[in-house]
Amino acid sequence: MKTGSFGLTMVGLLTAILSPAVWANPPAPVMAAEPATSKLLQPSPMTDASEPEPAAPTLHDWLAQAVAAEPAVITDVQVNSTPAGLNIVLMSDQPLSAGESRVVGNALITEIPNATLNLTDGAAAEQFSPAEGIALVQVSSLPDGGVQVAVTGTDAPPQAQISSEAGNLVLDITPGAATAESTEEGTIQLVVTATRTEEDIRDVPRSVTVITREEIEEQSQLTTNLQDILGQTVPGLGPPTQSFRNFPQTLRGRDVQILVDGVPISTNQSTAFVFELRSIAPSAIEQIEVVRGPSAVFGEGATGGIINIITRQPTEELTQTLETRGNTRGDFASDSFGTYLEYGASDTSEPFDAVFNASFESFGFAFDGAGDRIPFLGRAPENGRTFNILGKLGIDLGEEQRLQLSVNHFDDSNSVEFINDPTVDDDPDADKARALRRDIEFIGLDDEGIRRFTNVSLNYSHENILGSRLDAQGFYRNNFGRFAEPFEDTVTGFFVTADQESERWGGRVEVETPFSEAFNLLWGADYSQENLSQPYQRIDADEFIESDFMVARFVEDIFLTPPYEVENLGLFAQAQWDISPNWLLSGGARYENIGVSVDDYTAVLFQETPIDVEGGSISADDVVFNIGTVYDLTDEVSVFASFAQGFGVPDFGRLFRSPPEGFTSVEDDLDFTAPQKVDNYELGFRGQWDNVQFSLAGFYNYSDLGVTLVQLTDPLRVEVARAPERVYGVEATVDWQPSETWLLGSTVSWNEGENDLDEDGDFEALDTSRIQPIKLTAYVENETLPGWRNRLQALFVGGRDRGFEAGADFVEIESYFVLNYISSIQAGPGTIQIGIQNLLDEEYFTVGNQQFAPFSLMEKVAAPGRTISIGYQVDF
């Protein structure tokens, strides 16, 4: 992008931060911004137009006004308890008048114009917990003149009646009280992913993480890469990848099913088309629910768990959001700047409701912690732009029926100005991938990398069909990716660019039948069909090399992965029984049938000699079960236990494009007579007090016929191994709110896994693309001043050598530590937001980029160094 436009943006933002107007109204402590309200005063009477106009001012009047123009001096602040709360008396040398009041979070703020503060007792300006329900009374001078009184409630904003007594200003304060409805909503978190029905998270016998809209907004100040946000916040999920790809980001060492509003967006090409989490902008997301462990309810390969992305929901009244940001991804390097712009709106006008959200983001080039330019290699967002648009339209068809159409389109593109230097492996002094500037002339080829995702769904619900609730959904999903940067097939010597395509359609029907207040049953079916391929474009290698990598001329289309089709059919039932007020039991079953078909094809790329493969169709089916229970030991502490099975299949595309030795027929040589069925056992505890929340869970899962893609010496050649395998681990979370202004928390994720390839009873470690190293996160957040919040959050990823020692990895994984900073400052009608990723500007390499480095230094791509973002958001 042009640095000049960013410069204007940065100047505007920095001016907003440094301007005295920002500090003219420092808000009191907040949890979330709320609409402004005025103080509780009777409205001034309207002037009757028929009344005679007042007489012209006399000399006496002018003199009186001149005296009154002198600011009143507040010499004392008296805070006294009353039966209703407290009253605040501002004592002055002349009469005071109050301006408009407003509410910010839990604070009621009143400004007094034409006044100064000169207290005989400075301690009177700030009084903590002066009455029950009141956390803080703060009286302060405003930089542009006037005095501000901020009264912060503990649970809700207080109310004030303002009057004058003997020339002094009196504020009679009544503490606010959270309504029963808001209290219940604040303490009970509802999820829909675990059992496909809405339920209290405390009633789920599984480990569940919910990322709220507020958390998404906060983490988006650091990055809009969803896989990095989840890697920071979700226990059991692999660490942030710092790239477009969510490979090798497993959940509890296994594949994860990704849904958007219940629509499956994961593809079978789980190790190639690995951009599913970069298919929707965070601005379009209301909530993310992550259920860890296999699922018999959703199926379709969810052996590690479910990530369900829930899009923005309609509001009862018109609400709008406008946000702009500027960022730099290289300590203000001239071509590292980017911008962000978002607009969102939502409204309800019965029987219709609508949601709209659009965001645009541009990226500059990225630089690592050593200040070196990072080569793209189709991974990290740089030198490009992203556009996302979400539209939802719903209509209530009477009191019991509803129809909703939802469309989300995500478009990601980048221009190629640098390539990954192919000579780096010949340089004895090189220790990582490096970028090589090349203004490539593309002839017969597109010169932009593209990642494009479109999701369309139509939902229908009926609240009462013979006493049951019906939900039906039809969907269409299209994923397309293009990597315009030419790269070399080191086996054939071809230089190629790459496309990836996935198209999927399907639907589901589910019925929830309550048999009593304590027992209900959910049952239904789902079906989908997915078509996938990886067409590559071969370029003239001789001309590309002779032109010093400056001319890329199209020669022919070659399929890396031939077109193939995957079908899924599932039938499921899930029951829940409240045995007693503190004991719940749930369980269910799912029948799953998965089939794959492919025509005859020839594997050319990455083959020493072309391999002719006879196509065909093959399928497998099985039944999986789950059962779980939750028992409340006390009102605050519960224990849960579960047994759950999952059903999974390998990435067929990776097998087809790199067939192992002797693979000549899909029906004869593809070992898919039985799917992978995973048995998972989990035991955990949850605790929730007023200011402390914790969870602890341990799991163990096992499969008699595990599906492991064994990496051969060629980085792109694998073979399927069907062998017993086990994965186990521990996850813990804790959050603590020691006061109104401090928040602290931490998570720990550890897992390990082995398989028995020789089936001799000797289990050996799985590779690191499956088993991620130990991950620890921590945060501390403080409201440093009223309306100014600061947060430091850390990520530690440990080393792992078990895979290397077992021969599953080709390198030992090294540990790394990353520190991030987030700040928000309420200013005017909105909020200034600051995010600094990799605050210490460390040079490090993510797990995935370390794993394949032994094959080529081109794979050892460093993570971005210090990234700075400054923005402003207004909700109205």
Secondary structure, 3 states (H helix, E strand, C coil): CCHHHHHHHHHHHHHHHHCHHHHCCCCCCCCCCCCCCCCCCCCCCCCCCCCCCCCCCCHHHHHHHHHHCCCEEEEEEEEEEECCEEEEEEEECCCCCCCCEEEECCEEEEEECCEEECCCCHHHHEEEEEECCEEEEEEEECCCCCEEEEEEECCCCCEEEEEEECCEEEEEEECCCCCHHHHHHHHCCEECCCCCCCEEHHHCCCCEEEECHHHHHHHCCCCCCHHHHHHHHCCCECCCCCCCCCCCCCECCECEEEEECCEECCCCCCCCCCCHHHCCCHHHEEEEEEEECCCCCCCCCCCCEEEEEEECCCCCCCEEEEEEEEEECCCCCCCCEEEEEEEEEEEEECCEEEEEEEEEEEECCCEECCCCECCCCCCCCCCEEEEEEEEEEEEECCCCEEEEEEEEEEEEEEECCEEECCCHHHCCCCCCCCEEECCCEEECCCCEEEEEEEEEEEEEEEEEECCEEEEEEEEEEEEEEEEEEEEECCCCCCEEEEEEEEEEEEEEEEEEEECCCCEEEEEEEEEEEEEEEEEEEEECHHHHHHCCCCEEEEEEEEEEEEEEEEEEEEEEEEEEEEEECCEEEEEEEEEEEEEEEECCEEECCCCCCCEEEECEEEEEEEEEEEEEEEEECCCCEEEEEEEEEEEECCCHHHHHHCCCCCCCEHHHHCCCCCCEEEEEEEEEEEEECCCEEEEEEEEEEEEEEEEEEEECCCCCCEEEEEEEEEEEEEEEEEEEEEECCEEEEEEEEEEEEEECCCCCCCCEECCCCCCCCCEEEEEEEEEEECCEEEEEEEEEECCECHHHHCCCCCCCECCEEEEEEEEEEEECCEEEEEEEECCCCCCCCCHHHHHCCCCCHHHCCCCECCEEEEEEEEEC
